[in-house]
Amino acid sequence: MAERKEHTEHTEKEEELTQEVVAGSGAISISKDVIATIAGLAAAEVEGVTPPRGGQFRKGEAAKRQVETVIDGGEVKVAIRVAIVYGYAVSNVAQELQERVKADVERMTGLQVRSVDVEVTRLLFPEEGEQPEEA
């Protein structure tokens, strides 16, 4: 029974990691959580984007809560949920977010990002805390 539990834990851990073999140097493993954190922090840099409940994206756990990653054959798919501050063009902000997440994840991990899906779940109004610099 203990053997089976160890195998299950090992399998779950493997699902959370991606491995990229570097020419004769060994393997590099990057956790999906690392990719999610990079994507969350990239979102924090895009003007007009906030977490779905408002406020600011913060480092660590809070940043990655809104991000899901799927690793398939060395390629990464990212899905991120955000709110857009009222007054910003939703499609422009979402496109900038896609580009920023893709660039940051590829630059920091060396992995190819296949897609970045942005789900705008809310429009944050100025009276809820954030005011756009450009209306």
LOFI-617727 format. One record per residue (C-alpha): residue in three letters; z, y, x. Coordinates in steps of 0.25 Angstrom, whole numbers, plus 5000, padded with zeros to 4 digits. Each point is the difference from the previous one (the first is absolute). Example, Ala and Ser with C-alpha at 12.3 -4.5 7.8 and 13.67 -1.06 7.14 Angstrom:
REM LOFI-617727
ala503149825049ser499850145006
This chain:
REM LOFI-617727
met500050005000ala500350105011glu498749975007arg499350044987lys500750134999glu499750045014his498549974998thr500050084987glu500750125008his499049985011thr498850004990glu500550134993lys500250075014glu498649965004glu499550064987glu500650145003leu499450005014thr498550025005gln499649955014glu498950055008val499749925013val499850095012ala499049945010gly500849905008ser501350094999gly500649934988ala500350044986ile500550134994ser500749994986ile500150124991ser500949994988lys499450054986asp501250094999val499650075013ile498650024994ala500750054987thr500950105007ile498850065008ala499250014986gly501250074994leu500250105011ala498550035000ala500250034985ala501150105004glu499050085008val499050024989glu500250134992gly500249984985val500549865001thr501449964997pro500749874996pro499949964985arg501450054997gly499850135007gly500750055013gln499549975014phe499549885007arg501149965009lys500049915013gly500349854999glu500249934987ala499850114991ala498650025005lys499549864999arg500649974986gln498750064994val499149925009glu499549864999thr499249945011val499149875000ile499549945013asp498849925000gly499249955012gly500550115009glu499750104990val501050094992lys499950044985val501050114997ala500450044986ile500950134998arg500650064988val500250155000ala500250124991ile499150135002val500650144999tyr499450084989gly499050095005tyr499349915010ala498749934997val500449864998ser498749945005asn500050085012val501449975004ala499949854997gln498750005009glu500850075011leu501149904999gln499149895001glu499350055012arg501450045007val500649864997lys498849935005ala499950085013asp501549995003val500149854997glu498849975009arg500450095011met501549955001thr499749854997gly498649975005leu499749934987gln498850034991val500450064987arg499049944989ser500550094989val501150104996asp500250004985val500750124995glu500749994986val500450144995thr501249974991arg500550144996leu499750155001leu501150075005phe500250144994pro500650125008glu501250004991glu500349865005gly500250055014glu498850025008gln499050124999pro498649995006glu499650105011glu498650014993ala499950004985
